[in-house]
Amino acid sequence: MKKHVLIICLAALMLVPASNVQAQYRKKRATTEIAKDGENKRQWLGRTADTSWRPTLGGLYEQVTNTASGKKGKKTEPIIDPSGKRKVREAAYDTVWKFTSFDAKTFYFIDYDYNRFRSLKWERDKDRDWGKFDPVMDYLSSAGRIPMHLCAVFAVNPSIKDQDLHDELVAKAQMEAVISLDYFRDILIEKEMKNKVSYKVAEIDWRYWKDEAFYTEEQPTEDLIRVGLIFDFSSKKIDLLPSAAQGSKAFPEIKFFPNDATIQESYVAELDELATYLKQEKGLEVLLTGYCDNVGTETYNTGLSRQRAVEVKKALVLRGIDEHRIEVLYKGEDDPVGDNNTLSGRMANNRVTVVIQ
């Protein structure tokens, strides 16, 4: 009897390491999959130049537009806006309060935290409190198959100057906005609503969005600002974020002599014209970007291009243009328009570009 018990105990001891190995293997495999998933996320968060990679979270756009209509999936555009930080103004959009119907030719804005869609998804339909978004849901419920374009917009606090931190915040905002819209999509499907809804996620320039209010109102302190939702009910493919400067007047570049930041007399009339235009179009601003040729060190050239843009800004301020309406960038020897191996090419690269925005 003792002999049988001993054999059983030995067999059990031999099985324990095997089970441990299997458990460790399963754990290692799971960890590897998690790490792989994490690496994929890091790759997704880190890529900036190529916009073709941008995900749609399992075809979010296709699922929303086609699941409701019963059609098969088709190739559509990504929901993350590829054009970067948009310069649009809050004043360009109508607001929603107690509307029972909407104009198909009008763009609307609600300062609504779209992350709220996450918690609303898990509530019973009768318990959901949509808050400011309630008029929109009422309209969607009553309008039948009305099409809708919806864009979640966010901004990074303009006080943040660190580009790496800015990029991290943008990646975070894009991810959470896409997920929140995915929850909203689930709610529409749950409610068996037949509306064809398309989605976008975009970053906007907070200072530009608030316009003069940026300088008179208390500004948010959080790093990431969830601005709200822009939408309309048009059946056409449209841009919900049209530039405030769309159709504005174009101005030529201001050229400089090599190794010099002095504005030549020949450009005085052009600066007068630019200042007059900005005074007439009070809703517009100007972006001045300085450049130079590649003669000299990179540090020197960067400083020289900055000084050129600053000199043009000073000239506009002297002509009565408010400083906050003038944005200055400097790119040194980057983005040449001429061949730096020739005199004419270097002359072409010593410039300040003028862009109305």
Protein Blocks (a to p, Z undefined) as FASTA:
>chain_A
ZZmmmmmmmmmmmmmmmmmmmmmmmmmmmmmmmmmmmmmmmmmmmpmklmmlpcgeholm
mmmmmmmnopacdddddfbdfkbpadddfklpccdfkdcbdcfkbccdddddfklmmmmm
mpcfklpcgkjmlmmmmmmmmnopaccdddddddddfklmbfklmmmmmmmmmmmmmmmm
mmmmmmmmmnopabdcddddddddfklmnmmmlmmmccdfbfbdcfbacddfbfbdcdfb
bcfkgoiacdddddddehiabdcfklmmmmmmmmmmmmmmmmbccdddddddfedcfklm
mmmmmmmmmmmmmmmmmnopafklpccddehjghiabdfkbmklmmmmmccddddZZ
